[in-house]
Amino acid sequence: MPPAPTNPRQFLRSLFDAAVARALPAQNTAAYLPSPPKGRTLVLGAGKAGGAMAAAVDALWPGDKPLSGLVVTRYQHVPPGYKASPGRIEVVEAAHPVPDAAGQRAAQRIRDLTQGLSADDLVLCLISGGASALLTMPAAGISLEEKRAINQALLKSGAAIDEMNCVRKHLSAIKGGRLAARCAPAQVVTLLISDVPGDAPEVIGSGPTIADSSTCADALRILARYAIDVPRAARAGLESGEFESPKPGDPRFSGNRVHLIATPWQSLEAAAARARAAGVAAHILSDEIEGESRDVGKVHAALARCVARRGVPFARPCVILSGGETTVTLRSSSHGRGGRASEFLLGCAIALQGQEGVYAIAADTDGIDGVEDNAGALLTPDTLARATALGLKASEFLDRNDAYNFFKPLGDLVVSGPTFTNVNDFRALLIL
C-alpha cells in the first residue's frame, strides 16, 4: 500500500491548485491563435477569465501586427500585471452574477465595435463563464432593472446552467449568437474556457458567438417550470418569436471557428496526475455532476464511507475527484452566506458524521464561491466535533444556506483570491 499524505489539508489544496493552473489562459492560448489577417484584428470578449485571456492574446500576438479590442470581466478579475500596464486590448470591469450598468455599457461598446468589419478582418472572441451576466444588453422593451430581477430569480430557482442561459439568450440583444452575426462578413474565431457540464459552446457564457439551437418556446417552458414571472414585454417577445436567436445553418456563421482551450475535465485530469505523482490513486467520477449542492454532497459522502469502511469500489488510500455545476436553492427568507462549494461540503460533512479517514475540499476554480471572498472550504474527520465545541449546529447552518459562516470560525475556508480562470466546481475527497 502506498504511503498516505502526511498533511491531508495541504495535499488537497495542492490538487485544487493543479486544477486551476491547468486552466490558466497563459498556458492554453498559443495553440489556438489564428494567423494575422489581411485586415485588422479585433478582440471582443466577456467572462471571469476575460482579463487573463486578453493578456494572453496580447502577449502572444505579433508586436508588428495591429491588435485592438474590448473585453469585460468581473470586478477585481483583471490580472495585476495587465491592470498596472494595460496592453493593446482594453479590459473593463462589471458585476457578476447580477448585471449592472457597467456591464450594459461594455456590451453596447462591444456591439458598436463590430460596425464596419470586412471580409479581410478577423474577430477574436474570448468567452468564459460569467459572460452571461457581464455582457448584458436586454432585448427591446426590457430594462436593465427588469433583466436584473429575472437573473436574480433564475439564480434563486435552482435551475441548471443550460436552463438559465437559455432564458438569458432569448432576452438578450447580444448573446445567443447575435454578436457573431453582427461581425459578418469578418471571420470570427472564438476561444472558450468551459464552465458548463458537457462543454457545449452555445451554453458557455450564453454563446454570444455561437448559433443557438434553443428556442423562445424552450425559454417559456423554463420560466413556467420554475414559476418565474417576467415583464409583459419579455413575455410578448418570447411568445411572438420576436426574440428568437440565430440558428445553426445561418450563413452569417459560415467559416467561423470555435476552440475549447480549457475544460473542467482537463483540470480534473491535472489534479489526478498530481495525486498519482504523490503515490495516491486517483479516480475521476465525472466533470458533469449537477443537482442540489447539499444532495450531491450526501452522495459523495456515501461513496467515501463505502471506501473507508469496505474498501470498495476503490482501495484506500485514494482520492475521488469530480466537477460540474451544482445549484443552491435558497430555502430561507433570512439568507445566509455561502456558495455551491461550501454548501456541498456542509451537506457532505453532515452525511459523513465524522467518518474516520475522510478529508475533502470543494472550491470554485474562479476563486469565488458565489459572491463571497472564499473559493470554498475544507473538511476533516473532526469538522463536526470542532463545530460542536464552538456551539455551531451544522444542520441549522444548512437550513439557512449559511455554509460560509459555519466554516469560517473553524478556520476551514479556502481563500485563493481571483484565479483569473473558471472551469467551475472542483471537488476532491481523500480517503485514508
N, C-alpha and C positions, 0 to 999 in steps of 0.2 A: 504494500500500500504506500503511495507517495506521501511525503510529509505534508501536514496541514499548514496553512499560513499561520505564522505566529502572531500576526496583527490583523484580524479579520476586517476591522474598520478600514485600515489603510489599504488592504488588499481590494476591498470592494470599491473604494474611492478610485483606485488605480484603474479599475475596469471602466468606470464612468469616464475617466479622463481619456482612456484609449478610444472609447466610442466617440467622444467629442472630437478628438484630434483627427480621426478618420474622415470626419465630415467637414473639416475646415476648407473654405474655398481656395485658400492659397495652395492646398495640396492637390486639388482636384480640377482646376480650371484649364490648365495649359493644353491638355489633350483634346479639348473640345472647341478651342477657338478656331474660327474660320480664317482664311487668308483675307487681308485687307481688300476692300472692293475698289472698283474704278472710281466710284464717287466717294461720298463721305460715310463715316461710321457713327451711328447714333446709338447710345446706350440708354435704355429705359429699364426701369425695374422697381420692384417693391418686395418687401418681406423683412423678417427679422435678421436674415443673413445678408440683406441687401448691401449694407455698408462694406462688409468684408468681401462680397462678390465684386463690387465696384472697384475696391482697392486691388483685388487680384487681377482683374482685367486691365486696369490702368498700368500695373507693374509689368504685365506680360505683353501689352500691345506695343508695337514698334514706335519708338520715340519720334521717328520722322513721318509717321502716318497720322492724319487728323483723327481726333477722337473727342467726342463731347457727349453730353447727355445729362440725365437727371434720374436719381434713384431715391426712393423714400423708404426709410427704415424706422424702427421703433425708437422712442426716446432712449438715450443712453446706449444705443447699439451701433454707433459709429466707432470703428477701431480707433484707439487713441492716436496712433501714428497718422492715420488719414485725416483725422479731425484737426490735429495740430498743423499738418502740412497738406492741405487739400490738393488733389490732383486734377486731372482733366475732366473727371465726371463729378458733377455736383451731387452731394448727398444731403438730403434734408430729413428731418425727424417729425414723427407724428405719433398719435396714440394707438395703442393696441391693448386689449382686444375690442374696445368700443371706439368707433371712429370719432375724430374731432375735426375742427375746421382746418387745421394744418394739413391733415390728410386729404381733405377735399381740395385745398389749394394746390397741393402737389399733384393730385390726379388731373386737375384742369391743366396745369402746366405741362404735364407729360403728354396729355392728349394734344395740346397745342403744338408741341414739338414735332408731331407727325405730319404737319402740313408741309406740302411741297416736296415730299420724298419722291425720288425717281427710281427707275429700274436699275440704275447704276449704284444705288445706295444700299447700305447694309444696316439693319437694326438688330442690335444685340439686346435681347430681353432677359433680364436677370430676375427670376422669380423664386421665392422661397415661402415657407409657411409664414402666415401673418399678413400676406398681401391682401387678403380679403378685407381686412379692417383698414389697412394702411392706404390702400388705393381706393378711396371712396368717392364715387360720383353717382349720386342717386339718379334713377331713371326719371324721366319727365314727370313733373307733378308731385314728386316726393321730396320732402325737405330733409335736411341733414338730421334734424331732431327726430323726425319720424323714422329715418333709417337707423339711427342710434337705438331707438326704442325696439325696433324689430330685432336688431342684432343682440340686444340685451335679453330679449325674450327667448331667442334661439339658444343663447349660452346657458340660460337657466333651465331650459326644457329637457335636457338630456339627449337631444338629437345628435345623431352621429355626424361626423365632419362632412361626409359627402351630402347628407341631407341639408345641413346648414349652408354649405356652399352652393347647392342647387338653388335655394331661395335667394341667396346673395347675388348670384349671377343674373337672375331674372329681374332683380330690382336695381340693376346697375347699368350705367351708360358706358362702362369701360371694361368690365370683366366679361367672362364667358365668350372669349374670342373677339370681342369688339375692338380691343386695342390693336390686334394684328390686322384686322380688317381695315382699320384706318391707315395702316402703314403701307398697304398696297399702292403701287406695284414694287416697292422695295422688297428685297429678300429679308425675311425675319428668321433669325436663329435664336432659339430660346434655350437658356441654360437653367435647369431646375435643380433645386435641392428639395427632396421629397420629405414631407412631414405627415403623409397620409397613408393609411393602410392600403396596400396594393399598388402604391406609386402611380396611380392614374394621373397623367399630365393634366387632364381637364379639371381635376379636383384640386390640385395643388394651387393654393392661393386663388382659388376660383377661376383658374385658367384664363387670364387676360389675353393670352395669345394663342389659345387652343380652341379649335372648333368644338362646339358643345353638343353632346348627344342628348342631354336632358331637355325637358320642355317646360313651358308655362304650366301645363296640366300637372306635371310632376311637382312643381313648386306649390301649387294649390293643395295637392294631396298631403304634402308635408306640413303645411300650415294647419290644415284640418286635423291631422294626426296628433299634433301637439297643442291644439286649441290656441293657436297664436292669432290674435286679431291684427289686421293691418288696415291702414287708412284706405278710404274709398278709392283714391287714385291708383294705389298699388293693386288693389283687387281688380279694378276695372282693366288695368293694363295687362294683368295676368289672364283674366277671363276672356278678353278680346283677342289675345295673342299679340297685342301691340309690343309687348316686352319680350318677344321671342328672340333668342340668341342665334348667331350664325352657326350653321350646321356643317358636319363633315361633308366634303364634296364641294363646298363653296369655292369657286375659282380664286377668290382673294387669298386663299391659303396655299395655293399651288406653289411648290418649290420651297416652302418653309420647312425648317428643320428643328427638331426638338431633341435635347440631350439631357439625360438624368446624370448629374455629376456627383451626387451623393445621395445615398438612400439609407433608411433605417437598417436594412439587412446588412449592408456593408459595415455599419458601425457595430452591430451585434457580432459580426464575424471578427472584427478587430478586438473587441473585448474578449471573445472566446480565445483568440490567439494569445492575448496577454495572459489569460488564466492558464492555458496549457503550457506556456513558457515557464510559468511558476510551478508546474507539476500538478496542476489541478484539472481534472476532467471537466470539460465544459459542454453543456447541452443547450441548444437554442430551441425554444418551444415554437416561437413564431414572431414575426415582425408586424402582424396584422391583428393583434388582440384588441377587441373593442368591448364595450359594456360598461356598466356602472363600476367606478373605481373600487368601491368597497367590496363589491361582489367578486371582481377579478382578484382582489387581494385575498379573499377567502379561498378561492380555487387554488391560487398559488400556495397558500398555507397548507391546504390539504395534500398537495403534491409533496411539499417539503417534509411534512410529518411522515408521509409514507416512506420517503427516502431515509429519513432519520431513524425511524423505528424498524423498518423491514428491509432496508437496502434495495428496494425496488421502486420505480423501474430503473433507477440508477444507483451505482455503488458510491459510497462515501470514501473520501471527500470529493465533492463535486460542486459546480456552480451551475445554476439554472438561469438562463437569460431569456428575456422577452422584451418586445416592443409593441408599438401600435399607438392607438389613441383612445384611452378610456374617457368616460364622461362623469360629471358630477351633477346630479340633480339636487338643487337646493331644497331642503326639507324644513327649513325653519325661517320664520319671519325675522328673527334676530341672527342675521347671517354671521357666521364665524369667518375665520381666516384660513386660507389653505387652497391648494390646487389639486389637480388629479393625482400627482405623485404622492403627496403626503397623505391624501385620503386613502389611496391604495394601501399605503404602508400601515395606516391605522387599522384598516379592516383586516389586514394580514396579521397584525400583532394580536388583535382580539381573538382571531381564529387559532393562532398558534398557542396561545395561553402559556407562554414561556417555554416552549419546546426547547429542550437542551440541544445545543449544537447548531442552531439555525440563526443565521445572520442575514440581513438583507439591506439593499439600497434601492431606492426608487427616486428618480430625478428626471427633470425635463432637460433635454440636451441643449436648449437655448439658454439654460441657466436661470430661468424664471419659472417658478411653479405657479401658474395662474397669474396673479398680479402682485405676488409677494416678492421679498428680496432673497428668497432661497430657491435653489434648484430643486430641492426635495429633502429627503431625510434618511436616516439610518435606523436600523432595527437590530437589537441584540436580544439574546435569550432573557436578559433581566430587564427589558424595557418596561414591562407591566409592573414588576416589583418596584423599580425605581420610581415609576409614576405614582404607585400607591403610597410610597413613603412620603411623597410630596403632596398627597391629598388629591391627586388627579385621577378621575374615573374615566377610563378610555371610552366607554360606551356613551357617556354624556357628551364628550367632545365630538364623537362621530355623529351623534344625533343632530348637533347644530353645525355640522360641516366646519369644524374648528380644529383641524389637524395641526395647523401651524402652531397654535397656542398649546397644543399637547406636547409636541416635540421640542419646542423652544426651551422650556425650563429644564429639560433633560440634557440639553447641550447636544442634541442629535440632529439639528438641521444641517443640511449640506448647502453651504453658501459658496458659490463659484463666481458670482457676478455674471454679466452677459458673456456668452461664449462666442458670439458672432457667427453662429450657425444654428441649424434647427432641423433635427431628424426625429423629433417627437419623443415619446416616452422611452425611458431606459430603466429596466428592472433587472436586478441580479440577486439571487438567493444562494447563499453559501451554506452548504450542509456539511458539517464536520463529524 
